Amino acid sequence: AVLAGELLESIDGLEAHGIYYVIVDAANNSWVMYDRRGIRHVFGGNPAARSFRGADVFMDVPSCSFTSSWGLTQIRHPHGNTIDIDYVSDGNVSDPSTISYGGNAAAGLEHPFRVSFTLADLASTGGSPKRSYRLGVDQYLAKIVESITVEAKDQVGSAYTTVRTYTLEHTHVAGSGQALLTKVSADGIPDQTF
């Protein structure tokens, strides 16, 4: 069993993949992994980044509550440069909502860049929502990424302005409802068709 804050120093095979050590924070239902370069990766740093059964807990055997997936919520370099990833949760499925980057909290610098994801109801695009127990928890996939917007700040403290928006088009496989990306478009660049 893993206890809150326990340092997992020797996990078979992890060091070969560049993972130096992992710290589990069961009280906050998250965990932190450091690679050999000292880069910190936080998983499950906010509730929307987690898929769980029962209560939002790391594991509670008596109630059979547990978390089965933790989305990556932050990457921080030893010098403080940071990437923050936020999620929205719908149907116990974690979808990215924003990725903010270029900031350094240790130096007091806010993120000057952001990528935002706009989600659409899968049914509104001709697809059919899917229920899955693949991760051991009840998940209802009902959203699809409709567009991706890249934003930047002109100066510290200013609002984000749009640099470019990419619009995604999908087709759905008959009978399965599986969505396939067929086209990406944006102003000022040629469409990419797949």
HELIX and SHEET records of a PDB file:
HELIX    1   1 GLU A   15  HIS A   17  5                                   3    
HELIX    2   2 ALA A   26  ASN A   28  5                                   3    
HELIX    3   3 PRO A   47  ALA A   49  5                                   3    
HELIX    4   4 ALA A  105  ALA A  107  5                                   3    
HELIX    5   5 LEU A  122  THR A  125  5                                   4    
SHEET    1   A12 LEU A   7  LEU A   8  0                                        
SHEET    2   A12 ILE A  19  ASP A  25 -1                                        
SHEET    3   A12 SER A  30  ASP A  35 -1                                        
SHEET    4   A12 ARG A  40  PHE A  43 -1                                        
SHEET    5   A12 LEU A  72  ARG A  76 -1                                        
SHEET    6   A12 ASN A  81  ASP A  90 -1                                        
SHEET    7   A12 VAL A  93  ASN A 104 -1                                        
SHEET    8   A12 PHE A 113  ASP A 121 -1                                        
SHEET    9   A12 LYS A 143  LYS A 153 -1                                        
SHEET   10   A12 TYR A 160  HIS A 172 -1                                        
SHEET   11   A12 ALA A 179  ALA A 186 -1                                        
SHEET   12   A12 ILE A 189  THR A 193 -1                                        
SHEET    1   B 3 ARG A  50  ARG A  53  0                                        
SHEET    2   B 3 SER A  65  TRP A  70 -1                                        
SHEET    3   B 3 MET A  59  ASP A  60 -1                                        
SHEET    1   C 2 LYS A 130  SER A 132  0                                        
SHEET    2   C 2 GLN A 139  LEU A 141 -1                                        
END                                                                             
